[in-house]
Amino acid sequence: MIRDDFLHRVPALLVTLLAAVPCARAEPFAYVPNEGSASLTVIDSATDKVVGEIATGGKPRGIALSQDGSVAYVSDQQASALLVIDLASRRERQRIALGESPEGVSVSPDGRWVAAAIEVANSVALIEAASGREIARVRTEGKNPEHAVFSPDSRWLLVSAEDATQVDVIDVDARRQVASIPVGRRPRGIAFTPDGRRAYVACELDSTVYAIDMAARSVTAKIAAGEFSNGVTVHPSGERLYVSAGRAASVSVIDVKRNALVDTIAVGARPWNMAMTADGAKLYVANGRSNSVSVIDTRTNKRIADIAVGNLPWGVALPR
């Protein structure tokens, strides 16, 4: 039989037990590498508030998250290395030598590979995610490579370079460059449609986005975007493309089906690289000269927040 005094104590016991259970942390977090303040700013995307800072040292630039969102891969220009950061403990757990001036970083959709573009070596490092070992280093024709982005099937890498008028195509399994696709001057950001059939490349000096048919490896459309087009992100639906414009301090919205500009959204000064939440509801834009991240509601194409971060934010990473 249950004693009466125990029944009287049940509410108090429940309160104690509930208090002992840690609150579920807000998810997902957005991570912003700050070149000028040697840190990653952590933003809760549910509230659009800064909830932490991870000291990295050096000059963090490119960033990508592992498929499970537990690890951040960050290129550090000053250390000439790729930093592997455990996001639960917010501590560096590995440092992989890359060479002078590494920039863009990406993780393959199958989770096997991490790619890092290395400017001075004129190459892309291919690193096995499970072991953290560099498996191959692939030279590219384009000078000063900036971004190396995997196709959705993880088969190809498209590589942009500051001193180029083409994007180079790397066969991941063969670990070599197999083609170049002519585009405009100074290709920067790259993004694929979810089906992998098309890629979009922003060419900064032409303020133009080039649509590429990946099967034909040829340009099918040229779309005028904001002045000094830079970062590129495709909505998960595959219906819209977002392009940051550094000199225009704006983000261009492009209808993918028509390859036509449909809207322009003002953001902070010198917007650079961007990331979108997995559901496509919000776009986060790193503003390098405003030391801020602008948040865009993609349903209304309205800027809904500006979040102060560190000095010279280079980009944003969010779980897929």
LINUR-V86203 format. One record per residue. N is the residue number from 1. RES is the residue in one small letter. D_CENTER is the distance of its C-alpha to the mean C-alpha in Angstrom with 2 decimals. Layout:
BEGIN
n=N res=RES d_center=D_CENTER
n=N res=RES d_center=D_CENTER
END
This chain:
BEGIN
n=1 res=m d_center=60.74
n=2 res=i d_center=57.98
n=3 res=r d_center=59.33
n=4 res=d d_center=59.30
n=5 res=d d_center=57.89
n=6 res=f d_center=54.83
n=7 res=l d_center=54.20
n=8 res=h d_center=54.41
n=9 res=r d_center=51.80
n=10 res=v d_center=49.21
n=11 res=p d_center=47.38
n=12 res=a d_center=47.07
n=13 res=l d_center=45.88
n=14 res=l d_center=43.16
n=15 res=v d_center=41.93
n=16 res=t d_center=41.87
n=17 res=l d_center=40.00
n=18 res=l d_center=37.34
n=19 res=a d_center=36.90
n=20 res=a d_center=36.36
n=21 res=v d_center=33.44
n=22 res=p d_center=30.14
n=23 res=c d_center=28.28
n=24 res=a d_center=25.25
n=25 res=r d_center=22.16
n=26 res=a d_center=20.10
n=27 res=e d_center=17.09
n=28 res=p d_center=14.23
n=29 res=f d_center=12.94
n=30 res=a d_center=9.91
n=31 res=y d_center=9.23
n=32 res=v d_center=9.26
n=33 res=p d_center=10.27
n=34 res=n d_center=13.45
n=35 res=e d_center=14.92
n=36 res=g d_center=18.30
n=37 res=s d_center=18.91
n=38 res=a d_center=17.69
n=39 res=s d_center=15.94
n=40 res=l d_center=13.16
n=41 res=t d_center=14.00
n=42 res=v d_center=14.07
n=43 res=i d_center=14.35
n=44 res=d d_center=16.22
n=45 res=s d_center=14.87
n=46 res=a d_center=18.46
n=47 res=t d_center=20.05
n=48 res=d d_center=17.40
n=49 res=k d_center=19.06
n=50 res=v d_center=18.09
n=51 res=v d_center=19.40
n=52 res=g d_center=18.87
n=53 res=e d_center=17.89
n=54 res=i d_center=17.23
n=55 res=a d_center=18.96
n=56 res=t d_center=17.50
n=57 res=g d_center=19.91
n=58 res=g d_center=19.37
n=59 res=k d_center=16.60
n=60 res=p d_center=13.08
n=61 res=r d_center=10.47
n=62 res=g d_center=7.57
n=63 res=i d_center=6.02
n=64 res=a d_center=5.65
n=65 res=l d_center=8.19
n=66 res=s d_center=11.42
n=67 res=q d_center=12.68
n=68 res=d d_center=14.95
n=69 res=g d_center=12.61
n=70 res=s d_center=15.12
n=71 res=v d_center=13.49
n=72 res=a d_center=10.69
n=73 res=y d_center=10.55
n=74 res=v d_center=10.52
n=75 res=s d_center=12.10
n=76 res=d d_center=15.10
n=77 res=q d_center=16.85
n=78 res=q d_center=20.05
n=79 res=a d_center=20.46
n=80 res=s d_center=19.44
n=81 res=a d_center=17.82
n=82 res=l d_center=15.02
n=83 res=l d_center=15.32
n=84 res=v d_center=15.34
n=85 res=i d_center=15.43
n=86 res=d d_center=17.24
n=87 res=l d_center=15.90
n=88 res=a d_center=19.36
n=89 res=s d_center=21.24
n=90 res=r d_center=18.51
n=91 res=r d_center=19.93
n=92 res=e d_center=19.09
n=93 res=r d_center=20.68
n=94 res=q d_center=20.25
n=95 res=r d_center=19.75
n=96 res=i d_center=19.48
n=97 res=a d_center=20.96
n=98 res=l d_center=19.13
n=99 res=g d_center=21.11
n=100 res=e d_center=21.00
n=101 res=s d_center=17.97
n=102 res=p d_center=14.90
n=103 res=e d_center=11.67
n=104 res=g d_center=8.57
n=105 res=v d_center=7.92
n=106 res=s d_center=7.42
n=107 res=v d_center=9.65
n=108 res=s d_center=12.27
n=109 res=p d_center=12.97
n=110 res=d d_center=16.34
n=111 res=g d_center=15.05
n=112 res=r d_center=17.27
n=113 res=w d_center=15.27
n=114 res=v d_center=12.73
n=115 res=a d_center=12.48
n=116 res=a d_center=12.38
n=117 res=a d_center=13.53
n=118 res=i d_center=16.57
n=119 res=e d_center=18.10
n=120 res=v d_center=21.68
n=121 res=a d_center=22.23
n=122 res=n d_center=21.07
n=123 res=s d_center=19.54
n=124 res=v d_center=16.80
n=125 res=a d_center=17.32
n=126 res=l d_center=17.26
n=127 res=i d_center=17.43
n=128 res=e d_center=18.91
n=129 res=a d_center=16.91
n=130 res=a d_center=20.24
n=131 res=s d_center=22.09
n=132 res=g d_center=19.68
n=133 res=r d_center=21.83
n=134 res=e d_center=20.98
n=135 res=i d_center=22.56
n=136 res=a d_center=22.32
n=137 res=r d_center=21.50
n=138 res=v d_center=21.46
n=139 res=r d_center=22.59
n=140 res=t d_center=21.43
n=141 res=e d_center=23.62
n=142 res=g d_center=21.22
n=143 res=k d_center=21.67
n=144 res=n d_center=19.05
n=145 res=p d_center=16.09
n=146 res=e d_center=12.75
n=147 res=h d_center=10.22
n=148 res=a d_center=11.16
n=149 res=v d_center=9.77
n=150 res=f d_center=11.85
n=151 res=s d_center=14.03
n=152 res=p d_center=14.45
n=153 res=d d_center=17.59
n=154 res=s d_center=16.10
n=155 res=r d_center=18.92
n=156 res=w d_center=17.42
n=157 res=l d_center=14.94
n=158 res=l d_center=14.63
n=159 res=v d_center=14.57
n=160 res=s d_center=14.69
n=161 res=a d_center=16.79
n=162 res=e d_center=18.04
n=163 res=d d_center=21.64
n=164 res=a d_center=21.73
n=165 res=t d_center=22.66
n=166 res=q d_center=21.26
n=167 res=v d_center=18.36
n=168 res=d d_center=19.42
n=169 res=v d_center=19.46
n=170 res=i d_center=19.51
n=171 res=d d_center=21.36
n=172 res=v d_center=19.75
n=173 res=d d_center=23.10
n=174 res=a d_center=25.16
n=175 res=r d_center=22.79
n=176 res=r d_center=23.68
n=177 res=q d_center=22.88
n=178 res=v d_center=24.86
n=179 res=a d_center=24.36
n=180 res=s d_center=23.19
n=181 res=i d_center=22.66
n=182 res=p d_center=23.94
n=183 res=v d_center=21.91
n=184 res=g d_center=22.25
n=185 res=r d_center=22.07
n=186 res=r d_center=19.09
n=187 res=p d_center=16.38
n=188 res=r d_center=12.88
n=189 res=g d_center=9.91
n=190 res=i d_center=10.34
n=191 res=a d_center=10.10
n=192 res=f d_center=12.78
n=193 res=t d_center=15.05
n=194 res=p d_center=15.39
n=195 res=d d_center=18.64
n=196 res=g d_center=17.34
n=197 res=r d_center=20.21
n=198 res=r d_center=18.45
n=199 res=a d_center=15.60
n=200 res=y d_center=14.88
n=201 res=v d_center=14.58
n=202 res=a d_center=14.84
n=203 res=c d_center=17.65
n=204 res=e d_center=17.92
n=205 res=l d_center=21.66
n=206 res=d d_center=22.69
n=207 res=s d_center=20.65
n=208 res=t d_center=20.35
n=209 res=v d_center=18.05
n=210 res=y d_center=19.40
n=211 res=a d_center=19.58
n=212 res=i d_center=20.21
n=213 res=d d_center=22.37
n=214 res=m d_center=21.15
n=215 res=a d_center=24.62
n=216 res=a d_center=26.43
n=217 res=r d_center=23.84
n=218 res=s d_center=24.81
n=219 res=v d_center=23.73
n=220 res=t d_center=25.06
n=221 res=a d_center=24.19
n=222 res=k d_center=23.38
n=223 res=i d_center=22.18
n=224 res=a d_center=22.82
n=225 res=a d_center=20.02
n=226 res=g d_center=19.91
n=227 res=e d_center=21.09
n=228 res=f d_center=18.76
n=229 res=s d_center=16.08
n=230 res=n d_center=12.69
n=231 res=g d_center=9.23
n=232 res=v d_center=9.42
n=233 res=t d_center=8.64
n=234 res=v d_center=11.45
n=235 res=h d_center=13.19
n=236 res=p d_center=14.02
n=237 res=s d_center=17.58
n=238 res=g d_center=16.96
n=239 res=e d_center=19.09
n=240 res=r d_center=17.02
n=241 res=l d_center=14.53
n=242 res=y d_center=12.99
n=243 res=v d_center=13.04
n=244 res=s d_center=12.96
n=245 res=a d_center=16.18
n=246 res=g d_center=16.61
n=247 res=r d_center=20.39
n=248 res=a d_center=20.90
n=249 res=a d_center=18.85
n=250 res=s d_center=17.89
n=251 res=v d_center=15.67
n=252 res=s d_center=17.43
n=253 res=v d_center=17.76
n=254 res=i d_center=18.94
n=255 res=d d_center=21.04
n=256 res=v d_center=20.01
n=257 res=k d_center=23.56
n=258 res=r d_center=25.23
n=259 res=n d_center=22.64
n=260 res=a d_center=23.74
n=261 res=l d_center=22.46
n=262 res=v d_center=23.39
n=263 res=d d_center=22.18
n=264 res=t d_center=20.90
n=265 res=i d_center=19.56
n=266 res=a d_center=20.23
n=267 res=v d_center=17.71
n=268 res=g d_center=17.96
n=269 res=a d_center=18.75
n=270 res=r d_center=16.55
n=271 res=p d_center=13.38
n=272 res=w d_center=10.57
n=273 res=n d_center=6.82
n=274 res=m d_center=6.01
n=275 res=a d_center=5.24
n=276 res=m d_center=8.47
n=277 res=t d_center=10.82
n=278 res=a d_center=12.10
n=279 res=d d_center=15.27
n=280 res=g d_center=13.89
n=281 res=a d_center=15.99
n=282 res=k d_center=13.78
n=283 res=l d_center=11.11
n=284 res=y d_center=9.81
n=285 res=v d_center=10.06
n=286 res=a d_center=10.24
n=287 res=n d_center=13.78
n=288 res=g d_center=14.63
n=289 res=r d_center=18.35
n=290 res=s d_center=18.80
n=291 res=n d_center=17.20
n=292 res=s d_center=15.84
n=293 res=v d_center=13.22
n=294 res=s d_center=14.66
n=295 res=v d_center=14.60
n=296 res=i d_center=15.68
n=297 res=d d_center=17.78
n=298 res=t d_center=17.08
n=299 res=r d_center=20.62
n=300 res=t d_center=22.28
n=301 res=n d_center=19.82
n=302 res=k d_center=20.84
n=303 res=r d_center=19.17
n=304 res=i d_center=20.23
n=305 res=a d_center=19.16
n=306 res=d d_center=18.29
n=307 res=i d_center=17.34
n=308 res=a d_center=18.48
n=309 res=v d_center=16.28
n=310 res=g d_center=17.01
n=311 res=n d_center=17.83
n=312 res=l d_center=15.57
n=313 res=p d_center=12.13
n=314 res=w d_center=9.65
n=315 res=g d_center=6.33
n=316 res=v d_center=5.25
n=317 res=a d_center=4.45
n=318 res=l d_center=7.15
n=319 res=p d_center=9.54
n=320 res=r d_center=10.10
END
